[in-house]
Amino acid sequence: MKIIDLTHTISNEMTVYPGGPKPQNKIISTVKEDGYKETEIHINSHNGTHMDSPNHVFEDGVSLDKIDVINFVGNAALVDCSCLGEGDIITYDFIEKHKEAIDNSDFIVFKTNWSKYWNTDKYLGNYPVISDEVVDFIVTSKKKGIAFDTISVDSIDATVLHKHHKILSNNILVFENLTNLDLIDTDNFVFCALPLKLENSDGAPIRAIAMID
């Protein structure tokens, strides 16, 4: 079995959503001085490769710690949208092209290869986003979740997170800021993305992997 890490490394200077705080992790003990190394971690719940729960956009939405772990693992369909560029839309045509794989999967993973711009200004630009028709399909598909190698399911200039609201209102999880999707050479794989179990969590960093037979 081949295992591919789909997770960006967390660092204090990494890309974050515009206006959001960067991680402020610092070493508080060292092997040389204390006999052990320990790091104090300060990180936003939506920094780096992470997932959103309904509690992210709804006050009464379910938080991550209340969601069964079975919803974080399952078969995934890879939808290749890497032909798209700035300002382009992921239309329903991409769903139709991968329909068989999608029908047999718990997750839909959209590959734009935008992760190659990670830690650059372009990453926070006009990355491809899914159309309203694709959102409607996702809602009716009853999948466990959808995933992207971009910073958001909504466009970067969205003032209201309409796509987040529609998808999360149906308890479909959203995974963002994946990387290395270009290393996956199959339409179907096992997707595993386990969040930190934080009380009343609206979202959390994850270690996401692809498992390929």
Buried (B, 14 or more C-beta within 10 A) or exposed (E): EEEBBBBBEBEEEBBBBEEEEBBEBEEEEEEEEEEEEEEEEEBBBBBBBBBBBBBBBBEEBEBBBEBEEEBBBBBBBBBBBBEBEEEBBBBBEBBEBBBEBBEEBBBBBBBBBBBEBBEEEEBBBEBBBBBEBBBEBBBEBEBBBBBBBBBBBBBBEEEEBBBBBBBBEBBBBBBBBBBBBBEBEEBBBBBBBBBBEBEEBBBBBBEBBBBBE
